Amino acid sequence: MAIAPVPTTGATTPPAGRTARPAGAARRDWRMAAEIVLFTAPALVLFAVFVVWPILRAVQFSLYRWKGFGPLVDFVGLQNYVSVLANGVFTGAVAHNLIIVVASILVQLPLGLALALLLNRKMRGQGLLRTIIFVPYVLSEVIAGVVWFQLLQPGRGVVEALLGTVGLEGPYQGFLGTPSLALPTLVVVLTWKYVGLAVLLFLAGLQGVPDELAEAAQIDGASWWQTQWRVTIPLLGPTIRMWAFLSMIGSLQLFDMVWILTGGGPANATTTMATFLVNEGTKRQNYGIAAAASVVLFVIALVMAVTYQRFVLRRDTAEADVPRGVR
């Protein structure tokens, strides 16, 4: 029995069950990898230099007793962290930050939402009203802080003058000089400063709410308020949750307005974690304590951000991953 010769063409037959890759596939993969590295490398370098490296250096400084001069030789381990966590001023500062977080959300959320719903309707002077509300957010914290510091001056400030016109009298030491009023006054100023951001984000979110849903609700007999409560606000949920996240992180890192208005006083009534570490570092030259406080601030902010992402923002990302036909 003769066996026919197998023709040879020089080509390699791929094994069974495998698909031969095109000749240029490997080259395209390398080109794509090179493009990814090329475009992400500058951002990664900046992130490493201005974020990762300062964090590592702060952790290093927090393990030493250092006055800002000379090499790091006085190693104290975790003693700086013990001192920070046992410091009543710092624990009070943590409480102040948490109060500002809660107060900012409870005050700015309904106020910003009401203004956004109002400005989303057609009315005369709509553009001017939007500008007036958003201008405070555009101002720098330094300018806004100086303006409010002058307005709240005891005895000669505009606020007390306005109170005098209606027969009221301000506190003897002023709103910023009275320990029981300093923190609420700070919350009021922060609301004036940052409610414009909430209004801007909510207005942007309202543009994505279909008009057909509101029209259908009105046809079914729902009033304007019922339509907003049952239709518009639930659809605005992702925007509200993202704004709350930004407000929470900003409140934890609050420094500028507090430093200009009160410097953390009176009697540490408005001290925040940021003002505490700046005071320890620049005024008392306890850079090890200040570094430890900064690391604690970073950990608190990181834990709260991850927790918020895990239990609140996860809902939005999970809904975005579900195909439209499956919802």
N, C-alpha and C positions, 0 to 999 in steps of 0.2 A: 504493500500500500504506500503510494507516494505522497509525501507531505509537501504541500505548496509552499514556496518560500514567502516569508513575511516581508512585504515591501517596507523599505525604510525611507522616510521623508525628512528625517532630521528633527521632527517635532516630537515633543514629549507628551504622551497621553496622560491626562490627569487621572489619579486613582478614582475608583468608583465611589460615588457619594460626594465628591468634591467638585466645586465649580472653579474653573480656571479664572484667576483674576486678570483683568486687562493689563496690558504691558505697562501703561502709565499710571496705574492705581497707586503703586507704592510711591511714585514720584509726587503725585497729588497729595498723598498723606503727609509726606515730609514738608511739602510746600505749605499746607494748611497749618501744621505744627509750627513752622517758622513764622508764619503770619501771626498766630496767636501769641507767641513769645514776643515778637516785635511790638505788637500793639499793647500788650499788658505789662511789659517790662517797665516802662516809665512810671506807670501808676503804682506798680508793686514796689519800685525803688523809693518813690515818694512816701508810700505808706510805711515802709520799713524805717526810713530815716526820721519821719516826723511823728510816727505813732508807736511803732514797736520799740525802737531804740529809746525814746524818752521813758516808756513804761519800764523797760529793763533797768535803766539808770535810776529811776525813782525807787524801784525795788532794792537796788544796790545801796542807795543812800539811806534807805529806811533801816538798814541793818547796822548803821554806824552812828555814833554821836559826833556830829560834824557841825562846825560853826560857819562853814562857807569858805574857809581858808586852809590851805595845806592839803596834804594827802589824806586819804581815808585810812586811818590807823586804829581808831578807837572802836573796835567791833563790840556791839552790845547785843547782837542777835535780835530776838523778838521783843526786847525791852521797850523799844519805841512804840510798838503796837500796844503793849500793855498800858503804857502811859497814856496813849491816845484814847483807848477804849475806857480807861478809868477816869478820864478827864470830864468833869461835869459840864464844862463849856462845850466840848465836842459832842457829847450825847445830847445836850440841848440844841446844838446846831443841827444834828440829824433830825430831831423832832421838828424843828422849824422848817427844814426842807420838806419833810413829809406833810406838814400842815399846808405849806405852799402848794405842793402837788395836788392835794385833795381840794383845797380852796380854788385853785386855778381851774380845775375841771368842773367843779360844782357851780362856779360863777360864770366862767367864760363859755361853757358849753350851752346852757340855755340862752344866755344873752347873744352869743354869736349865731346860734341857730335861729333865734327870733329875728335878728337883724337880716340874716341871709334870706329867710323866707319873705320878709317884707321887701327887701331890695330886689328880689327875683320877680316881683310883680311890676307891671308897667305903671309908672307914675311920673309926674313932672319933677324934674331935678334929680332923677335917679343917679345919673353919672356924678353929680356934685356930691350927693350923699355918700356914694361909694368912696369917693376920693377923701372926704372928711374922715371917714371911719378908718381908712387904710393908711392915711398919712402918719399917725403915731408909730405904726410898726416900721415905717421906712426910716424914721429918725433914729439916729444912733443912740445907744444907751446913755452915753455921756451927756449928750445934749438934753435928752428927756429927763435924766436925773437932775441936772443942774436947774432946768426950768421948774421942776416940781419942788426942788429944794428951796428955791426962791418963793414959790407960791405958798409953801407951807411954813414960812418963817413966822415964829411967834411974835405977835404984836404988830407986825408990819407987813405980813404976807397978804396976798389977794384973797386967799381962802377965808382967813379970819375977818377980813374987811367985808366980804360977802355975808358971812354969818352975822356980823354986826348990823347990817342993813335990815335983817329980819328979827332983830332983838336977841340973837343968840351970842354966846361968848365961847371962844375956843379954850382949850386947856392952857393953864398958866405956862407950862414948859413947851407948849406946841404939840402938834400931833406926832411929830417924829421924836420929841424929847420925853414923851410920857411912855414908860415901859408897857403899860397895858394897851396903849393905842398904836404903838409903833408898828407892830406886825400887821394888824388889820389895815392900817394906812398903806403899808407896803403892798398888800394884796390889791388894794384899790388902784394904786399906781400901776402895778403889773397888769391888771385887767385893762386899764386904759391903753397901755402900751401894746399888748399882744392880742387883744380881741380882734383886731383887724386881720391877723393871720387866719383866725378861725373863720371869720366871715368870708375871706377870699377863698379858702379851701372849700367851704360849704357851698358857696356860689358856683365854684367849678364842678362840684359833685352834682348840684341840681341840674346842670346842663345835660347830664346823662340820664335823667329821669324822663321816660317817655311821656309826652303830653296826653297820649291816648288813654293811659291808665287813670289820670286825674279826670279826664272827660267821662270815662266810663263810670267812675265813682260818683260823679255829679249827676249823671243820668239816673243812677240807682237811688238818688235822693240824699247822698252824703253832703254835708255842709263843707265849707272851705276848711274849717279847722279839722273836721273828721277826715277829710281827704289828706291833709298834711300828716295827721297822726297815724293813720292807717296805711297810707300808700307812700307818701314822699319820704318821711323820716326813716321807715324801715329800709327803703332802697338807698338811703344816704348812709347806712350803717358802716360800710367799709371806709368811707371818708371820715366819719366821726371817729372810728377806732384808730385810724392813722394819725389824725390830729391829736387825739388823747395821748398817743405814744410820744409824739414830738413834744407836747406840753409837759409830760412827765419827765423826759430826759432833760429838757431845758430848765425845769424847776429844780432838779437835783444839782445841776451845775450852776445855779444862779450866783452871780458875783457882782456884775457891773452896777446894777441899780442899787443893790444893798450897800456897796462900798461908797457910792457917791451920796446917797441919801442919809445913811446912818453910820456907816463904817462898822456895822455889827452891833451898835449900841441902840438905846442906852442900857447899860448894865447887861450887855450881851442878849438883849431882848430880840434882836433880829439877826444874830450871828448865824451864818450858814456854814456848811462844810468848806466851801471855797474860801470864804473870808477868814475862817479859822486857820487854814493852812497858810494863807498869805500872811496873816498876822504873826504866826509862829516863825515863818521863814524870813520875812523882811524886817520885822520890828524886833523880834527877840533872838534872831539868828540861830534858831533851833531847826536847822535844815533837816536833820534826821527825823524829828517829830513831824515836820511839815511833809516830808516825803512819805512817812507812814500814814499820815492823814489822807494824802492824795491817793495812796494805794487802797485805803479803806473806801474812799469815795468811789474809786474805779470799780471795786468789787461790788459795792451796793448798787451802783448804776447798772453793772453788767448783769447781776442777779435779777434785778427788776425788769430789765429789758428782755432777758431770756425767758423769764416767767410770763411776761406779757405776750411775747411772741408765741410761747407754747400754748397758752390757754385762751388768748383773745384773737391775735392775728392769724392763728392757725386756721380758724374758720374761713377766713377770706381766701387763703392760699389753697385750702382743700376744695372750696367751691370753684376756684379758677381751674383746678386740674380736672374737674369732672366735665366730660363732653356735654354739649348743649342738649343733645338728644336723650341723655341719660337723666338729666335733672327733672 
